[in-house]
Amino acid sequence: MSQRFVVVDIETTGNVPINGDRIIQFAAVVIENGEICERFSSFINPNRPIPPFIENLTGISNDFVGLAPEFKLIAPEIVEMLKGAYFVAHNVPFDLSFLQVELENNGFPTFTGPTIDTVELSRIMMPWFESYKLSFLAESLSLSHIQPHRADSDAEVTAELLVEILRRIEGLPLVTCQKILKLSKGLKSDLYEILDKVIQRKSHKLREDDEAFDIHRGIALKKHTVELIKNGDWNYDFQQIKNALIGENNLRGEFEYRIGQQRMMDFIHEVQELNQHGIVEGGTGIGKSLGYLIPSLYFSVKNKERVVISTNTIQLQQQLLENDIPICKAILPFSFRYSLLKGKSHYLSLRKFEQSLYELDDNYDTTLAKCQILVWLTETETGDVEEINLPSGGRLYWNTINMDSSANMTKEDPWHEWCFYKRSKQNAENSELIITNHSLLFSDLTNPHQLIPEFEYLVIDEAHHLEKAASTHFGNRIDYIKIHGLLTQMGSLEHNDILAKVNKI
């Protein structure tokens, strides 16, 4: 990390410098050898009033800038600071455009060096984050952000963010750096020199990559781990387990007693043990998810019978995976395996992705998405698109590289062993509990190739959406627009359309 980076943030009177908006605060943090070594900050007199909206957003009033220097007085120090350095900002086009206009208007040379946009690099190095706003990144990475929308505070946290990004780049496997290097010409940030130096350092550490990642056909993937479950002799009674979750015996504190939830557990346990059908309507706040998860897991592990949970929305699936199942893991005295099974379009086709890396003339969103996926592959075990925050154009690119766009994989496929979709089905085969959605549930019933492993016991959550899902897969629908389209295609006897051609025959 011998490069010099000047991390800049500015506050302005508006968004368009060519329309007369001016800088009211400039701040810079200098990084050398991976550490912050210098700071500079100054209010600037714009020689015009600060709009009320900007004052409310930044907390900078006309009183702050009234006695501040004009830009031309601090410009020489800024120019000197930027010599031989990378210009870094969280959204470079905004900050750099204002700086260039001010430099040019005051007779100073504009900046012509390399630039780094931390928004872009955050998207690449942390592709699973749901937002790339500076405040969200600061909170997610536990970075100190004292005064958002003030240039000195924003520049400081952006500098800390850059240090974290550079650290993550150093941690990438060699082949991933090499692939991103080839794609870097299509990015906004000037990454070539940075990646080239990282690659030179990593060229002597191939063994470390081999131990930490699966390297196949020049692509690095996270090593797959398999969870082994051993419950030994079964000696658990459902009533004893339920009693251990409530009252004074709930020593862990993860479980809150609710009488409606307890009745639901008893009912579902009885239905499953007696091999019957059952319907439950639970009010808001009774804890329906744990109400069916706990008896279903008990029944599944005890009887070695797979239970499938079907939901209507991805949001509920995420709630089960991120909140409710971890609670079950914590409070239940026995072990269990679970898996999430989705349609093929959710899973990355490694063969199609590999092929796309050799395709040229990509647009920006596609190039960014390729870099994101290369980094994501070093972290994901599922290959599920819901884990990665692709740009809007990247979603279109995904449609060309997911498993739904790929032919059925054979054992001769070079990526067969690493196929995420195949792995998800294998995980489901070995799981006591499978979580899926209504759409895939009915697709499985209409598909000649079974998607969900064989099961006898099914819990349908959000069941009021079931009829609509069933109608979509089992019903036929016709409307005026479709009929009109068909008739238009047929044409008439007077015109040389399909109907006229059939009549001649």
C-alpha positions in Angstrom: 0.0 0.0 0.0 2.7 2.5 -1.0 0.3 4.6 -3.0 -0.8 8.0 -1.8 -4.6 8.5 -1.5 -6.2 11.9 -0.8 -9.8 11.3 0.4 -12.0 14.3 -0.3 -15.4 15.4 0.7 -17.1 18.7 0.1 -20.3 20.5 1.1 -21.9 22.8 -1.4 -24.8 25.3 -1.9 -26.4 22.9 -4.4 -25.8 20.1 -6.9 -24.8 21.8 -10.2 -21.5 23.6 -10.3 -22.0 24.9 -13.8 -25.2 26.7 -12.6 -23.3 28.6 -10.0 -23.5 26.3 -7.0 -20.3 26.8 -4.9 -18.3 24.9 -2.2 -18.9 25.9 1.4 -16.7 23.3 3.1 -13.7 21.3 1.9 -12.0 18.4 3.8 -9.3 15.9 2.9 -7.7 13.0 4.6 -4.4 11.7 3.3 -3.5 7.9 3.4 0.0 6.6 2.8 1.2 3.0 3.5 -2.3 2.0 4.5 -2.6 4.6 7.3 -4.0 8.1 7.8 -1.1 10.5 7.9 -2.6 14.0 7.3 -5.9 15.9 7.6 -7.1 19.2 6.1 -10.4 21.0 6.6 -11.8 24.5 6.0 -15.0 26.3 5.6 -15.1 28.4 2.3 -16.9 31.6 1.7 -19.1 31.1 -1.4 -20.0 34.8 -1.7 -23.7 33.9 -1.8 -26.4 32.8 0.7 -26.6 29.2 1.8 -30.1 27.8 0.9 -32.2 26.8 4.0 -32.3 23.1 2.8 -28.5 22.9 2.7 -28.3 24.6 6.1 -30.7 22.1 7.6 -28.9 19.2 6.0 -25.3 20.1 6.9 -25.7 22.4 9.9 -23.5 25.0 8.1 -25.0 28.5 8.2 -24.0 31.8 6.6 -22.4 32.7 10.0 -20.0 29.7 9.6 -18.7 30.8 6.2 -19.1 34.6 6.5 -15.5 35.1 7.8 -14.1 31.9 6.0 -11.5 32.2 3.3 -12.5 32.2 -0.4 -11.6 29.1 -2.4 -8.6 30.8 -4.2 -6.9 31.3 -0.8 -6.8 27.5 0.0 -6.5 26.3 -3.6 -2.6 26.2 -3.6 -2.6 23.9 -0.6 -5.2 21.6 -2.2 -3.2 21.5 -5.5 0.0 20.6 -3.7 -1.8 17.9 -1.6 -3.2 16.2 -4.7 0.2 16.0 -6.6 1.0 12.4 -7.4 -2.0 11.1 -5.5 -5.3 9.2 -6.1 -8.3 11.4 -5.8 -10.8 9.4 -3.6 -14.4 10.3 -2.8 -17.7 8.6 -2.0 -19.2 9.4 -5.4 -16.3 10.9 -7.3 -18.3 12.7 -10.1 -19.9 15.0 -7.6 -16.9 16.1 -5.5 -14.4 16.2 -8.4 -16.7 18.2 -10.7 -17.1 20.9 -8.1 -13.4 21.0 -7.4 -12.5 21.2 -11.1 -14.8 24.1 -11.7 -13.4 26.0 -8.7 -9.8 25.3 -9.7 -10.4 26.4 -13.3 -12.4 29.5 -12.3 -9.6 30.7 -10.0 -6.8 30.1 -12.5 -5.4 26.9 -11.1 -4.6 23.6 -13.0 -7.3 21.0 -12.8 -6.7 17.5 -11.4 -5.6 15.0 -14.0 -4.6 12.0 -11.8 -6.2 8.7 -11.1 -9.5 8.5 -9.1 -11.1 6.0 -6.7 -14.8 5.9 -6.1 -15.5 4.2 -2.7 -19.2 3.7 -3.7 -18.0 1.5 -6.6 -15.3 -0.3 -4.6 -17.8 -0.9 -1.8 -20.2 -2.5 -4.2 -17.4 -4.8 -5.5 -15.7 -5.7 -2.2 -18.9 -6.0 -0.2 -21.5 -7.1 -2.7 -23.9 -8.5 -0.1 -24.6 -5.2 1.6 -28.1 -3.9 1.1 -27.0 -0.2 0.8 -23.9 1.7 -0.1 -24.8 5.0 1.5 -21.9 6.3 3.6 -24.0 6.2 6.8 -25.0 2.6 6.3 -21.5 1.5 5.5 -20.1 3.3 8.5 -22.7 1.6 10.8 -22.2 -1.9 9.2 -18.4 -1.7 9.5 -18.4 0.0 12.9 -16.7 3.1 11.6 -17.0 6.3 13.6 -19.2 8.9 11.8 -19.7 11.8 14.2 -21.4 14.4 11.9 -22.9 13.0 8.7 -23.1 15.6 5.9 -20.2 17.6 7.3 -17.2 17.4 5.0 -14.6 16.7 7.8 -16.6 13.8 9.3 -17.5 12.4 5.9 -13.9 12.5 4.6 -12.7 10.8 7.8 -15.1 7.9 7.6 -14.5 7.6 3.8 -10.8 7.3 4.5 -11.4 4.6 7.1 -13.7 2.9 4.5 -11.0 3.0 1.9 -8.5 1.4 4.3 -11.0 -1.4 4.9 -11.5 -1.8 1.2 -7.8 -2.0 0.5 -7.4 -4.6 3.3 -10.1 -6.7 1.7 -8.5 -6.5 -1.7 -5.3 -7.8 -0.1 -7.3 -10.7 1.2 -8.7 -11.8 -2.2 -7.2 -14.9 -3.8 -4.7 -14.3 -6.6 -7.0 -15.6 -9.4 -9.8 -13.3 -8.3 -7.5 -10.3 -8.4 -6.3 -11.3 -11.9 -9.9 -11.6 -13.2 -10.9 -8.2 -11.7 -7.8 -6.7 -13.2 -8.9 -7.7 -16.7 -12.3 -6.2 -16.1 -11.0 -3.0 -14.4 -10.8 -1.0 -17.6 -14.6 -1.0 -17.7 -14.8 0.5 -14.2 -14.9 4.1 -13.1 -12.1 3.7 -10.5 -8.5 3.5 -11.6 -7.7 0.1 -10.1 -5.1 -1.3 -12.5 -1.9 -0.2 -10.6 -3.4 -1.2 -7.2 -4.4 -4.6 -8.3 -1.2 -5.1 -10.3 0.9 -4.6 -7.1 -1.4 -6.9 -5.1 -1.0 -9.6 -7.7 2.8 -9.2 -7.6 2.8 -9.7 -3.9 0.4 -12.7 -4.0 2.3 -14.5 -6.8 4.5 -16.1 -4.1 1.5 -17.2 -1.9 -0.4 -19.6 -4.1 -0.4 -22.4 -1.4 -2.3 -20.1 1.0 -5.1 -19.7 -1.7 -5.2 -23.4 -2.3 -5.8 -24.0 1.4 -8.4 -21.3 1.9 -10.4 -21.6 -1.4 -11.4 -24.1 -4.1 -9.6 -22.9 -7.2 -11.2 -24.3 -10.4 -10.7 -23.1 -14.0 -9.2 -19.8 -12.8 -12.1 -19.0 -10.4 -11.9 -19.0 -6.6 -14.8 -20.3 -4.6 -15.4 -20.7 -0.9 -14.7 -24.2 0.4 -17.9 -26.1 0.9 -18.5 -27.4 4.5 -20.9 -30.2 5.3 -22.6 -30.3 8.7 -22.6 -33.7 10.4 -25.5 -34.4 12.7 -25.4 -37.1 15.4 -28.3 -37.3 17.9 -27.6 -40.7 19.2 -30.5 -42.6 20.9 -33.7 -40.6 20.9 -34.9 -39.9 24.5 -36.8 -36.7 24.2 -40.5 -36.2 25.1 -42.3 -33.4 23.3 -44.1 -32.3 26.5 -40.8 -32.1 28.4 -39.2 -30.1 25.6 -42.2 -27.7 25.6 -42.1 -27.3 29.4 -38.3 -26.6 29.2 -39.0 -23.6 26.9 -41.3 -21.8 29.3 -41.4 -20.4 32.8 -38.5 -20.5 35.1 -36.8 -23.3 33.0 -36.3 -21.0 30.1 -32.8 -20.2 31.3 -31.5 -19.0 27.9 -34.1 -16.3 27.6 -34.6 -16.8 23.9 -38.2 -18.0 24.2 -41.2 -15.9 25.3 -44.2 -17.8 26.6 -47.4 -17.1 24.7 -50.5 -19.2 25.4 -51.7 -19.1 21.8 -48.4 -20.3 20.6 -48.4 -23.2 23.1 -51.9 -24.3 21.9 -50.6 -24.1 18.3 -47.6 -26.3 19.1 -49.8 -28.9 20.8 -52.3 -29.0 17.9 -49.6 -29.3 15.2 -47.8 -32.0 17.2 -51.0 -34.0 17.5 -51.8 -33.6 13.8 -48.4 -34.8 12.7 -48.3 -37.7 15.1 -51.8 -38.9 14.1 -51.0 -38.4 10.4 -53.9 -36.0 9.9 -54.7 -32.7 8.2 -55.0 -29.5 10.2 -55.8 -25.8 9.8 -54.7 -23.1 12.2 -55.6 -19.4 12.1 -53.3 -17.5 14.4 -53.7 -13.9 15.4 -51.0 -11.3 15.1 -48.2 -11.6 17.7 -48.7 -15.2 18.8 -45.5 -16.4 17.3 -46.8 -18.6 14.5 -43.4 -19.4 13.0 -42.0 -21.0 16.2 -45.5 -22.4 16.8 -45.1 -24.7 13.8 -41.2 -25.0 13.6 -40.7 -26.5 17.0 -43.2 -29.4 16.8 -42.2 -30.0 13.1 -38.5 -30.3 14.0 -39.3 -32.6 16.9 -41.5 -34.8 14.7 -39.0 -34.8 11.8 -35.9 -35.7 13.8 -37.7 -38.2 16.0 -39.4 -40.1 13.2 -36.7 -39.5 10.5 -39.5 -38.0 8.3 -38.8 -34.9 6.2 -41.0 -31.9 6.8 -41.4 -29.1 4.2 -42.3 -25.5 5.1 -43.8 -23.5 2.2 -44.2 -19.7 2.4 -45.5 -17.2 -0.1 -42.8 -14.5 0.3 -39.0 -14.3 0.3 -39.3 -12.0 3.4 -40.8 -14.7 5.5 -38.2 -17.2 4.3 -35.5 -14.7 5.4 -37.2 -14.3 8.8 -37.2 -18.1 9.3 -33.6 -18.4 8.3 -32.2 -15.4 10.1 -34.3 -15.3 13.2 -36.6 -18.2 14.0 -34.4 -21.2 13.0 -31.4 -19.8 15.0 -33.7 -19.5 18.0 -34.6 -23.2 17.5 -30.9 -24.1 17.3 -30.4 -22.3 20.6 -33.3 -23.7 22.6 -33.8 -27.3 21.3 -31.8 -30.0 23.0 -31.3 -32.0 19.7 -29.5 -31.2 16.4 -31.2 -30.8 13.0 -30.3 -29.9 9.5 -32.3 -27.5 7.3 -32.1 -26.1 3.8 -33.7 -23.5 1.7 -34.8 -24.6 -1.8 -35.7 -22.1 -4.5 -36.3 -22.2 -8.3 -33.4 -22.6 -10.7 -33.4 -18.9 -11.6 -32.1 -18.0 -8.1 -28.9 -20.0 -8.5 -25.7 -19.0 -10.5 -24.6 -21.2 -13.3 -20.8 -21.3 -12.9 -20.4 -22.6 -16.5 -22.4 -19.7 -18.0 -20.6 -17.2 -15.7 -17.2 -18.5 -16.7 -18.2 -18.2 -20.4 -19.4 -14.6 -19.9 -16.0 -13.6 -18.4 -14.5 -14.0 -21.9 -17.2 -11.9 -23.6 -16.1 -8.4 -24.5 -17.9 -5.0 -24.9 -19.9 -5.2 -21.7 -21.7 -2.2 -20.5 -20.8 -0.7 -17.1 -23.5 -2.5 -15.0 -22.5 -5.9 -16.5 -18.8 -5.3 -15.8 -19.6 -4.2 -12.2 -21.8 -7.2 -11.7 -19.0 -9.6 -12.9 -16.6 -8.0 -10.4 -19.2 -8.4 -7.6 -19.8 -12.0 -8.4 -16.1 -12.8 -8.5 -15.7 -11.5 -4.9 -19.1 -13.0 -3.8 -18.0 -16.4 -4.9 -15.2 -16.3 -2.3 -17.9 -15.9 0.4 -21.1 -17.7 -0.7 -22.0 -21.3 -0.2 -25.4 -21.1 -1.8 -24.9 -19.1 -5.1 -28.4 -17.6 -4.4 -29.0 -14.2 -6.0 -30.8 -13.0 -2.9 -27.4 -12.8 -1.2 -25.9 -10.2 -3.6 -26.9 -6.6 -4.3 -26.5 -6.3 -8.1 -27.1 -3.0 -10.0 -30.2 -2.7 -12.0 -28.4 -3.7 -15.3 -26.7 -6.5 -13.4 -30.1 -8.1 -12.8 -30.6 -8.4 -16.6 -27.1 -9.9 -16.8 -28.1 -12.4 -14.1 -30.9 -13.7 -16.3 -28.2 -14.9 -18.8 -26.0 -16.7 -16.2 -28.5 -18.3 -13.8 -29.3 -22.0 -13.8 -32.7 -21.3 -15.5 -30.9 -20.1 -18.6 -28.6 -23.2 -18.5 -29.3 -26.7 -19.9 -29.5 -29.5 -17.3 -26.1 -30.2 -16.0 -24.4 -33.5 -16.7 -21.5 -35.2 -15.0 -19.3 -34.3 -18.0 -19.9 -30.6 -17.2 -16.6 -29.2 -15.8 -18.6 -27.4 -13.0 -20.7 -30.4 -12.0 -19.0 -30.8 -8.7 -19.4 -27.2 -7.8 -23.0 -26.6 -9.1 -24.9 -24.5 -6.5 -28.3 -25.8 -7.6 -27.2 -29.4 -7.4 -25.7 -28.7 -4.0 -28.9 -27.1 -2.8 -30.9 -30.2 -3.8 -28.3 -32.4 -2.1 -28.6 -30.4 1.1 -32.3 -30.7 0.9 -32.0 -34.5 0.5 -30.0 -34.6 3.8 -32.2 -32.1 5.7 -34.9 -32.8 8.2 -36.5 -29.4 7.4 -36.8 -27.9 3.9 -38.0 -24.3 3.4 -39.5 -23.4 0.0 -42.2 -21.2 -1.5 -45.6 -21.8 -2.9 -44.5 -21.2 -6.5 -41.8 -23.9 -6.3 -44.1 -26.2 -4.5 -46.6 -26.2 -7.3 -43.9 -26.2 -10.0 -42.7 -29.4 -8.4 -46.2 -31.0 -8.8 -46.4 -30.1 -12.5 -42.7 -30.8 -13.4 -41.8 -34.2 -14.7 -38.4 -33.8 -13.0 -38.8 -33.6 -9.2 -37.3 -30.5 -7.7 -38.2 -31.0 -4.0 -37.0 -34.3 -2.4 -39.8 -36.8 -1.5 -41.8 -35.8 1.5 -45.1 -36.7 3.3 -45.4 -33.8 5.7 -46.1 -30.2 4.6 -46.7 -27.0 6.6 -48.1 -24.2 4.5 -47.6 -20.7 5.9 -49.3 -17.7 4.4 -51.9 -20.2 3.2 -54.3 -17.4 2.1 -52.0 -17.0 -1.0 -52.1 -20.7 -1.9 -55.2 -20.5 -4.2 -53.5 -17.8 -6.4 -50.3 -19.8 -6.7 -52.3 -23.0 -7.5 -54.3 -21.2 -10.1 -51.2 -19.9 -11.8 -49.7 -23.4 -12.2 -52.8 -25.5 -12.7 -55.2 -23.0 -14.4 -55.5 -21.6 -17.9 -56.2 -17.9 -18.4 -57.4 -16.0 -21.5 -58.2 -12.3 -21.8 -59.1 -9.8 -24.4 -55.6 -8.7 -25.2 -54.5 -12.3 -26.0 -57.6 -12.9 -28.1 -57.0 -9.7 -30.0 -53.4 -10.6 -30.6 -54.3 -14.0 -32.0 -57.0 -12.5 -34.3 -54.5 -9.8 -35.5 -52.0 -12.5 -36.4 -54.6 -14.5 -38.3 -55.6 -11.4 -40.3 -58.4 -11.5 -42.9 -59.1 -12.9 -46.3 -58.4 -9.4 -47.9 -54.8 -9.3 -46.7 -52.0 -11.7 -47.2 -52.0 -13.0 -43.6 -52.3 -16.4 -42.0 -56.0 -16.8 -42.7 -55.6 -15.8 -46.4 -52.7 -18.2 -46.9 -54.7 -21.1 -45.3 -57.7 -20.3 -47.5 -55.5 -20.7 -50.7 -54.4 -24.1 -49.6 
